[in-house]
Amino acid sequence: KAGVTQTPRYLIKTRGQQVTLSCSPISGHRSVSWYQQTPGQGLQFLFEYFSETQRNKGNFPGRFSGRQFSNSRSEMNVSTLELGDSALYLCASSVLRGSEKLFFGSGTQLSVL
Amino acid sequence: EDKVVQSPLSLVVHEGDTVTLNCSYEVTNFRSLLWYKQEKKAPTFLFMLTSSGIEKKSGRLSSILDKKELSSILNITATQTGDSAIYLCAVEALTSGSRLTFGEGTQLTVNP
């Protein structure tokens, strides 16, 4: 069974640009969550999608958005990039919501110059 | 707001040593505490501890949940260089769905 797949693996953007990251969950998993990881901050929750609906949102500005498709694949978008958005963006999936271990992808390393 | 604090933030040991990593938490309506190992990019699941399952063991790794002290420890015995990684502790609340609150992590380095 394939794991959680995130693309692209690396991205370099400049301030003001926008970026779209993609996540394909494990087959059969319907819940997808996104996390931002930066040194000193740990993993910060961005949002969670289940059955194409956003179920939960973290404390991030509106520049961060996402969506989930009918096949459970998810995308997140960051508009008007800032230097502070440089981070590893991790996607995780689980079969259902809550009380289940999350399976993480290898992440997208975003660098904003 | 839910909070997780891990200590130490960094630890360097020699192969064969035993280490104890700590995690304390504050969470409204606790459901579970999870430990993950992050070697390169993707965190991999180690243990899930709940009110009904406060002790877990797998090989050289074991973990205990102290519901009274709102804390957990992760023990690794007879450490190996392959144990070098960031160990992440996270908590889940009853109403949070798949939202986990993570600590900063403990960077463990095992030298030969």
HADDOCK unambig.tbl for C-alpha pairs under 7 A between the chains (distance, minus, plus):
assign (segid A and resid 40 and name CA) (segid B and resid 104 and name CA) 6.40 0.50 0.50
assign (segid A and resid 41 and name CA) (segid B and resid 104 and name CA) 5.94 0.50 0.50
assign (segid A and resid 42 and name CA) (segid B and resid 102 and name CA) 6.64 0.50 0.50
assign (segid A and resid 42 and name CA) (segid B and resid 103 and name CA) 6.16 0.50 0.50
assign (segid A and resid 42 and name CA) (segid B and resid 104 and name CA) 4.23 0.50 0.50
assign (segid A and resid 42 and name CA) (segid B and resid 105 and name CA) 6.67 0.50 0.50
assign (segid A and resid 43 and name CA) (segid B and resid 102 and name CA) 5.82 0.50 0.50
assign (segid A and resid 45 and name CA) (segid B and resid 99 and name CA) 6.71 0.50 0.50
assign (segid A and resid 48 and name CA) (segid B and resid 98 and name CA) 6.95 0.50 0.50
assign (segid A and resid 97 and name CA) (segid B and resid 97 and name CA) 5.00 0.50 0.50
assign (segid A and resid 97 and name CA) (segid B and resid 98 and name CA) 5.18 0.50 0.50
assign (segid A and resid 98 and name CA) (segid B and resid 97 and name CA) 4.31 0.50 0.50
assign (segid A and resid 98 and name CA) (segid B and resid 98 and name CA) 4.67 0.50 0.50
assign (segid A and resid 101 and name CA) (segid B and resid 45 and name CA) 6.92 0.50 0.50
assign (segid A and resid 103 and name CA) (segid B and resid 44 and name CA) 6.99 0.50 0.50
assign (segid A and resid 104 and name CA) (segid B and resid 42 and name CA) 5.54 0.50 0.50
assign (segid A and resid 104 and name CA) (segid B and resid 43 and name CA) 5.98 0.50 0.50
assign (segid A and resid 104 and name CA) (segid B and resid 44 and name CA) 6.93 0.50 0.50
assign (segid A and resid 105 and name CA) (segid B and resid 42 and name CA) 5.34 0.50 0.50
assign (segid A and resid 106 and name CA) (segid B and resid 41 and name CA) 4.93 0.50 0.50
assign (segid A and resid 106 and name CA) (segid B and resid 42 and name CA) 4.21 0.50 0.50
assign (segid A and resid 107 and name CA) (segid B and resid 41 and name CA) 6.40 0.50 0.50
assign (segid A and resid 107 and name CA) (segid B and resid 42 and name CA) 6.71 0.50 0.50
